[in-house]
Amino acid sequence: MGRPERLRPAARLLVEAVAPATRPDGDATARLVGAVDVDFVARAAHDHRVLPALARLLGGVEATPDAWRPALRRARQEQAVRHLGVVAEAADLGGVLDAAGVPWLVAKGPVAAALLWPAPDLRQYYDLDLYVPRACFADAVAALEGAGCVAVDRNWPLMLAEMCAEYAVRAPQGTAVDLHWDYAVPPALRRRFRTDMDGMIARRQRVDVGGGRALWGPDPVDTVLLLAFHAAQAGANRLVWLADVRFALAALHDVPGGLEELVVRASACRVGRPVAMVIARVARVLGLPADTVARLSPLLRSAGLLGRAAEAREARVPFPGLPGDPHQGGALYAAARPRLATTAGVLVANVVRTRAVERRVRRTPEAAQKELRRDVPDAAAKSEYLRRSVSA
């Protein structure tokens, strides 16, 4: 179970918004509402990408001040409109890829919102993640660009130098799209983990996303694996990512042998440590059924010493964090690798890199802009990037 009783009122409201099982009675919720500043809690909810879910919670509380209600309703309405637009564009782009003979699937965003969350307008998201087999990546780029997608990542010499497994484009109706050929995006991750994009796409399933539309999405086991791995690489520091994993585990619990298969696939991909650390944080913050935890115990043990360090830090700085709080230990999650020695090296390298970036940004604010988005056209670099992206 989670431990909401340890949290400050604003943080507790955020947890209750996405974890109904942890909610106290209506009177207790009303007292929490009376103990928070609306601007502060709304800012915290937006940081954690759970503002629409908070709006649902507070909309049903009589003590919620009338002055709050229009903004709360607007948060859900805006996400509903955004979801419908992304779903429509995802279906269009899927049709383009189908016509080009490129298998594809959508993860996170619209699929998580429609399939996992209680209502699709509760999950706050802004972009679309498309995954294709590595061997088909160049064909996918050609098909999408031919259909009117415009490059957002335009610094092709840097794209080639970094060889990250994603390419950002803007779709014809304005949706921000990240086209992936692996979910381990930097090459350093692909060297340490054995991700199985071909297997994930081969196991894909049709997902009803509403409005009479269906998209390809990962199967229930791969859904948990991908969501938890993504959360770890991003520092597991947003409540929306933990809620994704919690809802995905709830769906997987009812799939015969699903939790056991998660243990098998996590081991095969060597992602056990980061996935286990994220699931352990989900259990601490949002709560998980005892049976789920017991069946995942072989996986959870792989968190090891690093997982215990993350838990100890969380005991000092409870999650979810609020604006102005110290760091939430995200570096521990992002650095998790199969071997502890490698993990230690990544931790040190990340600290050095972060401090160097912070110094550069302080000196020249424009350095904070993404270098990948600088317009550096180089047809030879683009061609070489695409050639390398499809090679084994």
C-alpha positions as CSV (number, residue, x, y, z in Angstrom):
1,M,0.0,0.0,0.0
2,G,1.0,3.6,-0.4
3,R,1.6,5.9,2.6
4,P,-0.4,9.1,1.9
5,E,-0.6,9.9,5.6
6,R,3.1,10.9,5.5
7,L,2.5,13.5,2.8
8,R,1.8,17.3,3.0
9,P,-1.7,18.3,2.0
10,A,-0.9,19.3,-1.5
11,A,1.1,16.2,-2.2
12,R,-1.6,14.0,-0.7
13,L,-4.2,15.6,-3.0
14,L,-2.0,14.7,-6.0
15,V,-1.7,11.1,-4.9
16,E,-5.5,10.8,-4.2
17,A,-6.2,12.2,-7.7
18,V,-4.5,9.2,-9.4
19,A,-4.9,6.4,-6.7
20,P,-8.5,6.1,-5.7
21,A,-7.8,3.3,-3.2
22,T,-5.8,5.7,-1.1
23,R,-8.5,8.4,-0.8
24,P,-9.8,9.2,2.6
25,D,-13.5,10.0,3.2
26,G,-15.1,13.2,1.8
27,D,-14.6,15.2,5.0
28,A,-10.9,14.4,5.1
29,T,-10.6,15.5,1.4
30,A,-12.4,18.7,2.2
31,R,-10.0,19.4,5.0
32,L,-7.1,18.9,2.6
33,V,-8.7,21.3,0.1
34,G,-8.9,23.9,2.9
35,A,-5.3,23.5,3.7
36,V,-3.8,24.2,0.3
37,D,-3.3,27.2,-2.0
38,V,-5.0,26.6,-5.3
39,D,-2.3,28.2,-7.4
40,F,0.4,26.1,-5.7
41,V,-1.4,22.8,-5.9
42,A,-2.4,23.4,-9.5
43,R,1.3,24.2,-10.4
44,A,2.4,21.1,-8.7
45,A,-0.3,19.0,-10.5
46,H,0.8,20.5,-13.8
47,D,4.5,19.7,-13.0
48,H,3.4,16.1,-12.4
49,R,1.1,16.0,-15.5
50,V,-1.9,15.1,-13.3
51,L,-3.9,18.4,-13.4
52,P,-6.9,16.9,-15.2
53,A,-7.0,14.1,-12.7
54,L,-6.8,16.6,-9.8
55,A,-9.7,18.5,-11.5
56,R,-11.8,15.3,-11.4
57,L,-11.1,14.8,-7.7
58,L,-11.7,18.4,-6.6
59,G,-14.8,18.7,-8.9
60,G,-16.6,16.2,-6.7
61,V,-15.7,17.9,-3.4
62,E,-18.3,20.3,-2.1
63,A,-15.7,22.3,-0.2
64,T,-13.9,23.2,-3.4
65,P,-14.2,26.9,-3.8
66,D,-16.4,28.1,-6.7
67,A,-13.6,30.3,-7.9
68,W,-11.5,27.1,-8.6
69,R,-14.1,25.3,-10.7
70,P,-13.9,27.0,-14.1
71,A,-10.1,26.4,-14.2
72,L,-10.5,22.8,-13.1
73,R,-13.2,22.2,-15.8
74,R,-11.0,23.8,-18.4
75,A,-8.0,21.5,-17.5
76,R,-10.1,18.4,-18.4
77,Q,-11.7,20.0,-21.5
78,E,-8.3,21.0,-22.9
79,Q,-7.0,17.5,-22.4
80,A,-10.1,16.0,-24.0
81,V,-9.7,18.2,-27.1
82,R,-5.9,17.5,-27.2
83,H,-6.5,13.7,-26.9
84,L,-9.1,13.7,-29.8
85,G,-6.7,15.6,-32.0
86,V,-3.7,13.4,-31.2
87,V,-5.8,10.2,-31.7
88,A,-7.1,11.5,-35.1
89,E,-3.6,12.4,-36.3
90,A,-2.1,9.1,-35.0
91,A,-4.7,7.2,-37.0
92,D,-3.8,9.2,-40.1
93,L,-0.1,8.6,-39.7
94,G,-0.7,4.9,-39.0
95,G,-2.5,4.7,-42.3
96,V,0.5,6.3,-44.0
97,L,2.8,3.7,-42.4
98,D,0.4,0.9,-43.3
99,A,0.5,2.0,-46.9
100,A,4.3,2.0,-46.8
101,G,4.4,-1.5,-45.4
102,V,5.9,-0.4,-42.1
103,P,4.6,-2.0,-38.9
104,W,4.1,0.5,-36.1
105,L,2.7,1.0,-32.6
106,V,1.9,3.9,-30.3
107,A,2.9,3.8,-26.7
108,K,2.3,6.1,-23.7
109,G,0.2,9.2,-24.6
110,P,-3.1,8.4,-26.3
111,V,-2.9,4.6,-25.8
112,A,-2.2,4.9,-22.0
113,A,-4.9,7.5,-21.6
114,A,-7.6,5.4,-23.4
115,L,-6.6,1.9,-22.3
116,L,-5.3,2.3,-18.8
117,W,-6.7,5.4,-17.1
118,P,-10.3,5.7,-15.8
119,A,-11.1,8.3,-18.6
120,P,-9.0,9.4,-21.5
121,D,-9.2,13.1,-20.5
122,L,-7.4,12.4,-17.2
123,R,-3.9,11.7,-18.5
124,Q,-2.1,14.9,-19.3
125,Y,0.1,14.5,-22.4
126,Y,1.2,16.6,-25.3
127,D,2.9,14.4,-27.9
128,L,2.8,11.2,-29.8
129,D,5.4,8.4,-29.6
130,L,5.5,6.2,-32.7
131,Y,7.6,3.0,-32.7
132,V,8.7,1.2,-35.8
133,P,11.2,-1.7,-36.4
134,R,14.7,-0.6,-36.8
135,A,15.0,-2.2,-40.2
136,C,12.0,0.0,-41.4
137,F,13.0,3.3,-39.9
138,A,14.3,4.9,-43.1
139,D,11.1,3.8,-44.9
140,A,9.0,5.3,-42.1
141,V,10.8,8.6,-42.3
142,A,10.3,8.8,-46.0
143,A,6.6,7.9,-45.7
144,L,5.9,10.4,-42.9
145,E,7.9,13.3,-44.6
146,G,6.1,12.5,-47.8
147,A,2.8,12.8,-46.0
148,G,3.6,16.3,-44.8
149,C,5.5,15.8,-41.5
150,V,8.1,18.5,-41.0
151,A,11.4,17.9,-39.2
152,V,11.8,19.4,-35.7
153,D,15.2,17.8,-35.2
154,R,17.1,19.5,-38.0
155,N,20.7,19.4,-36.9
156,W,21.8,16.4,-39.0
157,P,25.5,16.4,-38.1
158,L,24.5,16.2,-34.5
159,M,21.9,13.6,-35.1
160,L,24.6,11.5,-36.8
161,A,27.1,12.1,-34.1
162,E,24.7,11.1,-31.3
163,M,22.8,8.3,-33.1
164,C,19.8,8.5,-30.8
165,A,17.0,6.2,-31.6
166,E,14.3,8.9,-32.2
167,Y,13.5,11.6,-34.7
168,A,11.2,14.5,-33.8
169,V,8.8,15.8,-36.4
170,R,5.7,18.0,-36.5
171,A,2.7,16.2,-38.1
172,P,0.4,18.0,-40.6
173,Q,-2.2,19.0,-38.0
174,G,0.4,20.2,-35.5
175,T,1.0,17.1,-33.3
176,A,4.5,16.7,-31.9
177,V,5.7,13.3,-32.9
178,D,8.7,11.3,-31.7
179,L,9.5,8.5,-34.2
180,H,11.5,5.8,-32.5
181,W,13.4,2.8,-33.7
182,D,14.2,1.8,-30.1
183,Y,13.0,2.7,-26.7
184,A,16.5,2.8,-25.4
185,V,17.2,6.1,-27.1
186,P,20.9,7.0,-26.5
187,P,23.4,4.4,-27.8
188,A,24.9,4.0,-24.4
189,L,21.6,2.5,-23.2
190,R,21.4,0.2,-26.2
191,R,24.9,-1.1,-25.3
192,R,23.8,-2.0,-21.8
193,F,20.3,-3.2,-22.3
194,R,18.9,-5.8,-24.8
195,T,15.7,-4.2,-25.9
196,D,13.5,-6.2,-28.2
197,M,11.7,-3.8,-30.5
198,D,11.0,-6.4,-33.1
199,G,9.4,-8.7,-30.5
200,M,7.4,-5.8,-29.1
201,I,6.0,-4.9,-32.5
202,A,5.4,-8.5,-33.4
203,R,3.2,-8.8,-30.2
204,R,1.3,-5.6,-30.8
205,Q,-2.4,-5.4,-30.2
206,R,-5.2,-3.2,-31.5
207,V,-6.4,-0.7,-28.9
208,D,-9.7,1.1,-29.0
209,V,-8.9,4.8,-28.3
210,G,-12.4,6.1,-28.7
211,G,-14.2,8.0,-31.4
212,G,-14.5,4.9,-33.5
213,R,-10.7,4.7,-33.9
214,A,-8.2,2.0,-33.0
215,L,-4.4,2.1,-32.9
216,W,-1.7,-0.5,-32.6
217,G,-0.3,-0.6,-29.0
218,P,2.1,-2.9,-27.1
219,D,0.7,-6.0,-25.4
220,P,0.0,-5.8,-21.7
221,V,3.4,-7.1,-20.6
222,D,5.3,-4.9,-23.0
223,T,3.2,-2.0,-21.9
224,V,4.4,-2.3,-18.3
225,L,8.0,-2.9,-19.4
226,L,8.1,0.1,-21.7
227,L,6.3,2.5,-19.3
228,A,8.5,1.5,-16.3
229,F,11.7,1.7,-18.4
230,H,10.8,5.1,-19.7
231,A,9.9,6.3,-16.2
232,A,13.3,5.2,-14.9
233,Q,15.3,6.9,-17.7
234,A,13.4,10.1,-17.0
235,G,14.1,9.9,-13.3
236,A,10.7,8.5,-12.2
237,N,10.0,11.9,-10.8
238,R,6.6,12.6,-12.3
239,L,3.4,11.2,-10.8
240,V,1.8,10.6,-14.2
241,W,4.5,8.0,-15.0
242,L,4.0,6.2,-11.7
243,A,0.2,6.2,-12.3
244,D,0.8,4.8,-15.8
245,V,2.7,1.9,-14.3
246,R,0.1,1.3,-11.5
247,F,-2.8,1.2,-14.0
248,A,-0.8,-1.0,-16.4
249,L,0.0,-3.4,-13.6
250,A,-3.7,-3.6,-12.6
251,A,-4.5,-4.5,-16.2
252,L,-1.7,-7.1,-16.3
253,H,-2.8,-8.7,-13.0
254,D,-5.9,-10.1,-14.8
255,V,-3.9,-11.6,-17.7
256,P,-3.2,-15.3,-17.0
257,G,0.6,-15.6,-16.3
258,G,1.1,-11.9,-17.2
259,L,3.0,-10.9,-14.1
260,E,5.3,-13.9,-14.4
261,E,5.9,-13.1,-18.1
262,L,6.9,-9.6,-17.1
263,V,9.6,-11.1,-14.9
264,V,10.8,-13.2,-17.8
265,R,10.9,-10.4,-20.4
266,A,12.5,-7.9,-18.0
267,S,15.3,-10.4,-17.4
268,A,15.7,-11.2,-21.1
269,C,16.0,-7.5,-21.9
270,R,18.3,-6.9,-18.9
271,V,16.1,-4.0,-17.7
272,G,15.2,-5.7,-14.4
273,R,16.9,-3.2,-12.1
274,P,15.4,0.1,-13.4
275,V,12.0,-1.5,-13.9
276,A,12.0,-3.0,-10.4
277,M,13.0,0.4,-8.9
278,V,10.1,2.1,-10.6
279,I,7.6,-0.6,-9.6
280,A,8.9,-0.4,-6.0
281,R,8.4,3.4,-6.0
282,V,4.8,2.9,-7.4
283,A,4.1,0.5,-4.5
284,R,5.4,3.0,-1.9
285,V,3.7,6.0,-3.3
286,L,0.4,4.8,-4.9
287,G,0.1,1.3,-3.4
288,L,-0.1,-2.1,-5.1
289,P,-2.0,-5.3,-4.1
290,A,0.0,-7.7,-2.0
291,D,-0.6,-10.4,-4.5
292,T,1.0,-8.3,-7.3
293,V,4.0,-7.6,-5.1
294,A,4.4,-11.2,-4.2
295,R,4.2,-12.4,-7.8
296,L,6.8,-9.8,-8.9
297,S,9.2,-10.5,-6.0
298,P,11.8,-12.2,-8.3
299,L,11.9,-9.0,-10.3
300,L,11.7,-6.6,-7.3
301,R,14.7,-8.2,-5.7
302,S,16.8,-7.2,-8.7
303,A,16.6,-3.5,-7.6
304,G,19.2,-4.5,-5.0
305,L,21.4,-1.9,-3.3
306,L,20.4,0.9,-5.6
307,G,16.7,0.3,-4.9
308,R,17.4,0.5,-1.2
309,A,19.3,3.7,-1.7
310,A,16.3,5.2,-3.6
311,E,13.9,4.1,-0.9
312,A,16.1,5.6,1.8
313,R,16.3,8.9,0.0
314,E,12.5,8.9,-0.4
315,A,12.2,8.5,3.4
316,R,14.0,11.8,3.8
317,V,12.3,13.6,0.8
318,P,8.8,12.1,0.4
319,F,7.4,11.7,-3.1
320,P,5.7,13.3,-4.9
321,G,7.8,16.4,-4.7
322,L,6.3,19.9,-4.8
323,P,7.6,23.2,-6.3
324,G,10.7,24.3,-4.4
325,D,11.5,20.8,-3.1
326,P,15.0,19.4,-3.4
327,H,15.7,16.8,-6.0
328,Q,13.7,13.6,-5.7
329,G,16.6,11.1,-6.3
330,G,15.8,10.8,-10.0
331,A,19.5,10.3,-10.8
332,L,19.4,6.9,-9.1
333,Y,16.7,5.7,-11.4
334,A,18.2,7.2,-14.5
335,A,21.6,5.6,-13.8
336,A,20.3,2.1,-13.1
337,R,22.1,-0.4,-15.2
338,P,22.4,-4.3,-15.1
339,R,25.8,-4.0,-13.2
340,L,26.4,-1.9,-10.1
341,A,29.9,-0.9,-11.3
342,T,28.4,0.5,-14.5
343,T,25.7,2.2,-12.5
344,A,28.3,4.0,-10.3
345,G,30.1,5.2,-13.4
346,V,26.9,6.5,-15.0
347,L,26.0,8.3,-11.8
348,V,29.4,10.2,-11.7
349,A,29.2,11.0,-15.4
350,N,25.7,12.3,-15.1
351,V,26.6,14.6,-12.2
352,V,29.6,16.0,-14.1
353,R,27.5,16.5,-17.3
354,T,24.7,18.2,-15.4
355,R,27.0,20.6,-13.7
356,A,28.7,21.5,-17.0
357,V,25.3,22.2,-18.6
358,E,24.2,24.3,-15.7
359,R,27.4,26.4,-15.9
360,R,27.0,26.8,-19.7
361,V,23.3,27.8,-19.3
362,R,24.1,30.4,-16.6
363,R,26.7,32.0,-18.9
364,T,24.6,31.9,-22.1
365,P,20.9,31.3,-21.7
366,E,20.5,30.6,-25.4
367,A,22.6,27.4,-24.8
368,A,19.6,25.9,-23.1
369,Q,17.8,25.6,-26.5
370,K,17.9,22.2,-27.9
371,E,20.9,21.9,-30.2
372,L,19.1,19.2,-32.2
373,R,16.5,21.8,-33.3
374,R,19.1,24.1,-34.9
375,D,18.6,24.2,-38.7
376,V,21.8,22.5,-39.9
377,P,20.8,20.9,-43.2
378,D,23.3,18.2,-44.4
379,A,21.9,15.7,-46.8
380,A,25.0,13.4,-46.5
381,A,24.7,13.4,-42.6
382,K,20.9,12.6,-42.9
383,S,21.6,9.8,-45.3
384,E,24.3,8.3,-43.1
385,Y,22.1,8.6,-40.0
386,L,19.3,6.7,-41.7
387,R,21.7,4.1,-43.1
388,R,23.2,3.4,-39.6
389,S,19.7,3.5,-38.0
390,V,18.6,0.4,-40.0
391,S,21.8,-1.5,-39.7
392,A,22.2,-4.2,-37.0
